């Protein structure tokens, strides 16, 4: 796994923790969850592509 893929994975997990913490502390924000889903899909797309 390349460094950029690892970085995206760590960023995605970190964003999930941050959004979950925000939701617990201040209530749900649909835009944050939407942004996290988009980030997760981008990360999955990067993981699915082959290094050439």
Steps between C-alpha positions, in 0.01 A plus 500: 500500500640838402552787738217706352254214549607460862465875551148499352405205722628673813328824399170319440511321835601821676213687334258228611618538860471880478151495345381242753638710787333811361169314469519374858597839642295743292244298306487366149607707203397351166765688303779355714371148444457569128859625484623191681313270261655680202846470660437131568397438139810680374714287731333180378556612143870556569530160668325331208737642239817312415844658524656500155 
